[in-house]
């Protein structure tokens, strides 16, 4: 299950943390032209041309076996 937590970066700026099964998998941060999503677990990005257009970001299944990535 994916969950979201509001947090702050080391510099004090707001961010959203993305978690899956108690493992930190991504961070969403402000960027001058929009949003920046950072992760070690990208497995693909897919664009959908509906109304409104959207982006699907897939995360690797290997993170379920990752160790030492728990935060909190």
C-alpha positions as CSV (number, residue, x, y, z in Angstrom):
1,X,0.0,0.0,0.0
2,X,1.3,3.4,-0.9
3,X,1.0,6.2,1.6
4,X,2.1,9.9,1.7
5,X,3.5,12.0,4.5
6,X,4.2,15.7,4.6
7,X,7.7,16.5,5.7
8,X,10.5,19.0,5.3
9,X,13.8,18.8,3.4
10,X,17.1,19.4,5.2
11,X,16.9,23.0,4.1
12,X,13.4,23.4,5.6
13,X,11.4,23.4,2.4
14,X,8.1,21.4,2.3
15,X,8.0,18.0,0.6
16,X,5.8,15.0,0.3
17,X,7.3,11.6,1.2
18,X,6.0,8.5,-0.7
19,X,6.1,5.2,1.3
20,X,5.2,1.7,0.3
21,X,4.9,-0.9,3.1
22,X,6.9,1.3,5.5
23,X,9.7,1.8,3.0
24,X,10.5,5.3,1.8
25,X,10.4,5.1,-2.1
26,X,10.2,8.7,-3.3
27,X,10.1,12.4,-2.5
28,X,8.0,15.1,-4.2
29,X,9.5,18.6,-4.0
30,X,8.8,22.0,-5.4
31,X,10.7,22.9,-8.6
32,X,10.8,26.2,-10.4
33,X,8.8,24.9,-13.3
34,X,6.6,22.5,-11.4
35,X,7.3,19.4,-9.3
36,X,10.4,17.2,-8.9
37,X,9.9,13.6,-8.0
38,X,13.1,11.8,-6.8
39,X,13.4,8.1,-6.3
40,X,15.9,5.2,-6.6
41,X,13.1,2.9,-7.6
42,X,11.8,4.1,-11.0
43,X,10.6,1.4,-13.2
44,X,8.9,3.4,-15.9
45,X,6.9,6.5,-16.7
46,X,3.8,6.4,-18.9
47,X,1.8,9.4,-20.2
48,X,-2.0,9.3,-20.7
49,X,-3.6,11.7,-23.1
50,X,-7.0,11.9,-21.5
51,X,-8.7,14.9,-20.1
52,X,-7.0,16.0,-18.0
53,X,-3.7,14.5,-19.2
54,X,-1.8,12.5,-16.6
55,X,1.4,10.7,-15.9
56,X,1.8,7.2,-14.3
57,X,5.1,6.6,-12.5
58,X,5.9,2.9,-11.8
59,X,8.2,1.8,-9.0
60,X,10.3,-1.4,-9.1
61,X,9.1,-4.5,-7.3
62,X,12.6,-5.0,-6.1
63,X,12.0,-2.4,-3.4
64,X,9.9,-4.9,-1.5
65,X,13.1,-6.9,-0.9
66,X,15.2,-3.8,-0.2
67,X,16.8,-3.6,3.2
68,X,18.1,-0.6,5.1
69,X,15.7,1.8,3.4
70,X,13.3,2.3,6.2
71,X,13.0,5.8,7.5
72,X,10.9,7.6,10.1
